[in-house]
């Protein structure tokens, strides 16, 4: 089945909330919505669960976009902060029954393409291990920029 929806709350939604967005998606006869955490992970787990219940009731499939402030090519605290943003997004996705968390993995700056790929791969392997350990059945979707 093909699902079509918007990235974020539709601009035509009079209620600028996640629940308002779900309602508007249904009114538009669409059946998918990407929950955008592009600036921060703003839902608590309890609310994420209610969002998932409402989406299921309306037959709307959810996905999540993690914050933009992610760079898996970085090191140290910046890398760990990036992983935390992804894991927080995955946790909310799990609670709302979203199947995938999309994110921009990073930029290589002065790194070679090979080194950037290696760092992203290693970070993703670590994330997948943590996701699996928590029992969160959510996929990671790496999205390129530009």
N, C-alpha and C positions, 0 to 999 in steps of 0.2 A: 504494500500500500504506500502511496506517495502522500506525504503530509506537507502542507504549505502553511506558512505563518510568517510572523514578523520577528525581527531581532529587537526585542524590547517592547515596551508598551506602545501600541499603535498611536500615532500622532493624533488620530481622530478620536481617541478615548477621552471622554470628558472627565473621567475619574482617573487621575494620574497615579494609580497604585497598581501593584501586581494583580490584585483581585479585579480592579477595574479593567486592566489589560486583558485578563482572561474573559471577562464578560464581553468586551468589545471584539475580541477574536471570534467568539461564538456568533455575535451579531453580524460580523463580516463574512460568516460562513467559511472561516478558515479553521484549521485543526492542529496548529502547532504554534509554539511560542518559545523564543529563546529568552530566558531570564538573564538579564545583563547585570553582572556584578563588576562592571568595567572600572568603577572608581573604588568600590569597597564591597565586601560581602555583607550586605545590609539585612539579611533575614536571619532570625534565630531559628534553630532547629524546629521548635514547636510551630512556628509560623510556616516554615518550609513544608512541614507535614500537612498543614491545612491547605496550602497552595496546591500540593499534589493531590489531595482529596478533591478539591474543587475542579482541578484540571481533569481528573478522571471522570468526575460526574458530567463534565461538559464534553468529554471525548477529545481533549486537547493534549497532544504529546508535548512534553517539555524537554528543553535542553538548557544548558547553562553556559554563559561566557564568563570566564574568570577575569579578574582585574587586569588592566593593561600593564600594571607595574610589575611585570614579570620578566626576568632575564636569567634563564638557566645557563647562560654562558658566563655569568659572574661567579665570584668566589666568596667564601666566608659568610658573613652575616647577610649580605645581599642575596646570595644564593638560597640560604635557609629561609629568608623572608619570602622569596619567590615561591619556594616549595610550600610554605605555610599558606600562602594565598590560594594556591592550587588545591591543597588538601582541604581548606575551609570551604572552597567552592564544591569540591567533590562530596564533602559531608552534607552540605545543603542539598545537592543534587540527589544524593541517596535518600534523604528524608522526603523529598518531593517526587520521588520515583522518576527522575529524569535519567536518561540512559547515557548521556555524554556531557562532558565538560570540555569546552573548546577554549584554547588559549594560544597566545602568541609566545612561542618558546624562548625567543631571545634574539639578539643580534650579535654578530661576531666582531664588529669593530675592528680592532687590530689583530684578532685571531685569524688563523688560516681557516678555511672552510672545513677542513678535516678536523681541526681541534674543536671548532664550534660544534660540529656534529657529535664528536666524542663526548663533550661536556653535556650536551642536551640528552644524548642517549643514556649516559650514566645517571643523570638526574631523573629521567623518566623511569628507568629501571628501579631506582630507589622509591619513587612515588608509587609505582605499581605494587611494589612489595608492601608498602604501608597501606595502600588501598585494600589490597587483598587481606592483609592481617586484620583490618577492621571489618571485613565482611561487606564492604561497600561494592556492590555490583554496578560500577560506573566506568565507562570507557573514557580515555583521554583522547581528545581530538586536537592535534597540533595544526595551527592555522598560520600560514605565512602572511607577511605584511608586504605592502607596496607592490 
